[in-house]
Amino acid sequence: MRAVIQRVSRASVTAEGSEIARMGAGLLALVGVGRSDGEAQARELARRMLQLRVFPDAEGRMNLCLLEVGGTLGVVSQFTLFGDARHGRRPSYVAAAPGEHAEPLLEILVETARELGAPVVTGRFGAMMDVALVNEGPVTILLDTEKNF
């Protein structure tokens, strides 16, 4: 699984003209699922996101994680994170998991984050969404359960 994680002061997700999620300070994660991903990767990614020390402590150093600051986790599915544009102008998405494989894994990721104590808001799987956010810092981190980056 892959995620682009941004520290945000606020974010919202709109689908079909209606706001479906809104959050204050926390992390907004755009998450892609690969064909070889399973439950273990979903749970690992949830833990890693919640434990990222990207929030400032009393001295202004990025030393605190989402759970320590009481922030919200926003999770938005994004299969295009597995797009491969190394060979031409049109990305190939063959490494992205099909929806029937990816959706249950995203649900496991969200469930795991909630079990670990994080409030979670989500986008709508498979929908065309508009994601609005204010990236604080800016802080943007890439995570990959295969540790490609």
C-alpha positions in Angstrom: 0.0 0.0 0.0 1.1 3.5 -0.6 0.1 6.8 0.9 0.7 10.5 0.4 0.2 12.0 3.9 -0.2 15.7 4.5 -0.3 17.5 7.8 -3.3 19.7 7.5 -5.0 22.4 9.5 -8.3 21.5 7.8 -9.6 19.4 4.9 -12.9 18.4 3.3 -14.0 16.0 0.7 -16.9 16.6 -1.8 -18.5 13.9 -4.0 -21.4 14.5 -6.4 -21.8 18.1 -5.2 -22.2 17.2 -1.5 -19.6 17.5 1.2 -19.1 13.9 2.6 -16.2 14.6 5.0 -14.7 17.5 6.9 -11.9 17.5 9.4 -9.8 20.0 11.4 -6.2 19.5 12.3 -4.6 16.2 11.6 -3.3 14.1 8.7 -5.0 13.7 5.3 -3.9 10.4 3.6 -4.4 9.7 0.0 -4.1 5.9 -0.1 -3.5 3.5 -3.0 -3.7 -0.3 -2.8 -1.5 -2.6 -4.8 -2.4 -6.0 -6.3 -0.2 -7.9 -3.8 -1.4 -6.0 -0.7 -3.3 -7.8 2.0 -4.6 -7.3 5.6 -1.2 -7.1 7.1 -0.2 -4.2 4.8 -3.4 -2.3 5.7 -2.9 -2.7 9.4 0.8 -1.7 9.1 0.0 1.4 7.1 -2.6 2.5 9.6 -0.1 2.1 12.5 2.7 3.9 10.6 0.4 6.9 9.8 -0.7 7.3 13.4 2.8 7.0 14.7 4.5 9.5 12.3 6.1 12.2 14.4 5.3 15.2 12.2 3.6 17.5 14.7 5.4 20.2 16.7 6.2 19.7 20.4 6.5 22.6 22.8 9.9 23.6 21.3 8.6 23.6 17.8 10.3 20.4 16.7 8.4 17.7 14.8 8.3 15.2 17.6 4.7 14.3 18.2 2.4 11.9 16.4 -1.3 12.2 15.5 -2.5 10.4 18.6 -0.4 12.6 20.9 -1.9 15.8 19.5 -5.5 14.5 19.3 -5.8 15.1 15.5 -8.0 13.5 13.0 -7.0 11.1 10.2 -8.6 11.6 6.8 -8.4 8.7 4.4 -9.2 9.1 0.7 -8.7 6.2 -1.8 -6.5 7.0 -4.8 -5.6 4.2 -7.1 -3.5 6.6 -9.2 -0.8 6.3 -6.6 0.1 3.1 -8.4 0.3 4.8 -11.8 3.5 4.0 -13.7 4.5 6.7 -16.2 8.0 5.5 -16.9 7.1 4.4 -20.4 5.4 7.2 -22.2 2.8 9.8 -21.5 -0.2 7.7 -20.4 0.3 6.1 -17.0 -0.4 2.4 -16.6 -2.4 1.3 -13.6 -1.8 -2.5 -13.8 -0.1 -2.5 -10.4 -3.2 -1.0 -8.7 -5.6 -3.5 -7.0 -9.0 -3.8 -8.6 -11.8 -2.3 -6.5 -13.1 -5.6 -5.1 -9.7 -6.2 -3.6 -8.8 -2.6 -2.6 -12.1 -1.5 -0.9 -12.0 -4.1 1.9 -8.3 -3.3 2.6 -9.1 0.4 2.9 -11.9 -0.5 5.4 -9.4 -2.6 7.4 -7.0 0.4 7.5 -9.8 2.7 8.7 -11.0 0.2 11.3 -7.4 -0.3 12.6 -6.9 3.4 12.9 -10.1 3.7 14.9 -9.1 0.8 17.1 -5.9 2.5 17.9 -7.7 5.6 19.0 -7.8 8.0 16.1 -10.9 9.8 14.9 -11.2 9.0 11.2 -13.1 10.6 8.3 -13.2 9.1 4.8 -13.9 9.8 1.2 -16.2 7.6 -0.9 -14.5 4.6 -2.5 -14.6 4.7 -6.3 -16.3 8.2 -6.5 -15.0 11.2 -8.3 -14.1 13.5 -5.4 -12.9 17.0 -4.8 -10.4 17.1 -2.0 -9.7 20.5 -0.4 -7.0 21.0 2.2 -4.7 23.4 3.9 -1.3 21.7 4.1 0.3 23.0 7.3 4.0 23.5 7.1 3.9 22.3 4.4 4.5 18.8 5.6 4.1 15.9 3.1 5.3 12.4 3.7 5.3 9.4 1.3 4.8 5.9 2.9 5.0 2.6 1.1 4.5 -0.8 2.9 7.0 -2.3 0.4 9.4 0.4 1.5 10.1 1.5 -2.1 10.3 5.1 -0.7 
